[in-house]
């Protein structure tokens, strides 16, 4: 059994007078109530089910309850044996932790089923707060005994949504479903079989919950150690859903893996990680951590209503930045202004996505909404990203996808209408290996025209998505029942990375002007790593006029670094090369980059007339051009060798004359950044202090626009 690192102690209270089995019904009577409720739900109409859900607190951000706080409890000398989650400095996140990008290979996708909760007495629609206890209505203070049943009604849009989601996931990875009661597994499996999509690739976890926004409260999975063991990082979730807040710890216990917890309040929907130490997020993370009155709800029989609201210590922006950098092992933190009209979360996943480490996919607002507050913020945030350097020192690249329209195909009349009634986004989806579980806002099979939605608009958007996400299979899920809740598919799912990962990092070459850069080859540097070592790395490429890929064996530079030279025809005016990378480990596992290869691939345009890449506006209202770079490959070729090498304290590298700055990074064999910086264009020598590096092999990686150069560095102690 693996050693467990638990940095949190949680006490469950048996609340006198509120225990559901003792106070109201026996276990057998409760089972009968659940069976009766499932039968009643099955007879309800679609409209009746939707009306019942409207009585519940189901939005992505839970309703706040004005309950007594910790300061009042201290003043009244009330006791509490609750132990707050905290980071133990002796068991911090390992320094060699790697947080993969969401588009990397996954073993499973975590989700929870949607539940209906009712009061034991009176069968009123309720909101679960603690196990077996909940409240009625949005702002009720008083706890009452409740019970929950999974929504499996044939007329329920929500049951259909979660059924489609589970089925879409299991076609490409295991679907891990958290259920609130053990006997619900049979109910859900029967439902899936009856709809013709039986569960075949699944696992159930059994833990009571509050809602279904798994992205926000779920664990941040990462690798650590020489064997790429899996662990969880668990941030604090919204105070109003304490059961969901504890789920990452309980699932880690089931998996027998370590979990590291933090008191930073942070939701997964506001996290975009590139797998190389860069985090993109929004200022929403500051707001949740500077508010001292919105902590966790803590169950306590001595409190007036059986629970109280824990007070938090406010944090400055710098404290938040420092904590995120330490917990997530960041080399770069990008914080963008949050949107105001996205359902209330301010999360980045409502308009932005990252399918590879050098580029984004961003929603584009139509012209009628472009001047509104959020439309302007999205444009400004995109411009910030496009003027920010990626891991390799290039400016980030971006593709655009449209904003979903209303069911009629028209757009929104005001920002408040979008915020309160819709909050739709095509980019709020989930990667599952070679597929994307994709939110859509139509149903061509619906019996009534009014229920079908904007079919033409959705189909057109999916064609644009296919270009933005090359080679991916789209598993469509109609999410219109989530309108106004502030989320879609990405918000209710969480990636669990694959075992035995084969990592591939490389700097895509997007375009070359062969008049300015008279080269015969496109030179690629590839860093690939696996715990067993890498057997071989290959490049598969073809020209636009060809249908079959040619195979090119990469040259090993030792220590996980490889290089390849894709032949060009520099005399042509315009041509395109499509390529992908394949890496095979010594233990026999092969992974491609992108994962969708050969259906998906990178594109390199080159020729004497190539001045950049033009992307058309998704609404046909304009275009954006990425201008051609002026860098010369000869500059990279003239970088000197490292001296001394091996080294222990300091190294020097001679730099050639050039017209601009050059970025450098010292990488370990996993691709983690150990040292990074930028050299001035007039700097003729780079001197690096390497005294803090452990003995071993490293790479000094230089980047200059589209091109890169690598030098091996050995540290001896």
Secondary structure, DSSP 8 states (H G I E B T S, - for coil): ---------------TTT-HHHHT--HHHHHHHHHHHHHHHHHS-HHHHHHHHTTS--SSS-------BHHHHHHTT-----------GGG---TT-B---TTS-EEEEEEE--EEEEETTT--B-EEEETTEEESSSS----EEEEEEE---TT-HHHHHHHHHHHHHHTTSEEEEEESSTTHHHHHHHHHHHTT----SEEEEE---S---HHHHS-EEEEETTTTEEEEEEEE--TT-HHHHHHHHHHHHHHT--EEEEEEE--GGG-EE-SSSEEEEETHHHHHHH-TT---EEE-TTSTTSEEE-------HHHHHHHHHHHTT-SEEEEE---SSSSS---GGGTEEEEETTEEEEEE--TTTTTSHHHHHHHHHHHHHHTSB-TTSSB-EEEEEE----TTS---SSHHHIIIII---TT--EEETTEEEEEESB-TT-SSGGGTB-HHHHHHHHHHHHHHSTT-EEEEEE-GGGTTSS--TGGG-EEEE-SS--EEEE----EEETTTS--SEEEEEEEEE-TT-EEEEEEEEEETT-SS-EEEE-EE-STTEEEEEEE--TTSSSEEEEEEEEEEETTS-EEEESTTTTTS-EEEEEETT--EEEEE-TTSS-EEEEE-----HHHHHT----BSSSBSSEEEEE----SS-EEEEEE-TT--EEEEEEE-TT--EEEEE-TTS-SEEEEEEEEETTEEEEEEEEE--
